Amino acid sequence: MPFHVGGHKPKAPKKAVRFSIGGRLVVGGIGAFMIGDGLYRLNLGQFDGVDFYNLPVYTTSFVATGIVGILIALIPVSWLEAVARRLPK
């Protein structure tokens, strides 16, 4: 007895990869803010702090996460589409 109606699993529609310039600017802006905040805290001599969950956050992790965010914003859409086409179906 098949689980799906009609005896076959329905196929999901193909979605185009979209990472518009607005999304890129948001990701890059957040990355730049994190780098600036991390460098500001390092300049004050504060090497760690707590987040809103009271978990320790190291200032250098702000800088590293900001760099990763900016690098993600710089990835061309054609590379993302190429990876999406190679994923197993």
HELIX and SHEET records of a PDB file:
HELIX    1   1 ILE A   21  LEU A   44  1                                  24    
HELIX    2   2 THR A   59  ALA A   73  1                                  15    
HELIX    3   3 VAL A   77  ARG A   86  1                                  10    
SHEET    1   A 2 ASP A  48  VAL A  50  0                                        
SHEET    2   A 2 PRO A  56  TYR A  58 -1                                        
END                                                                             
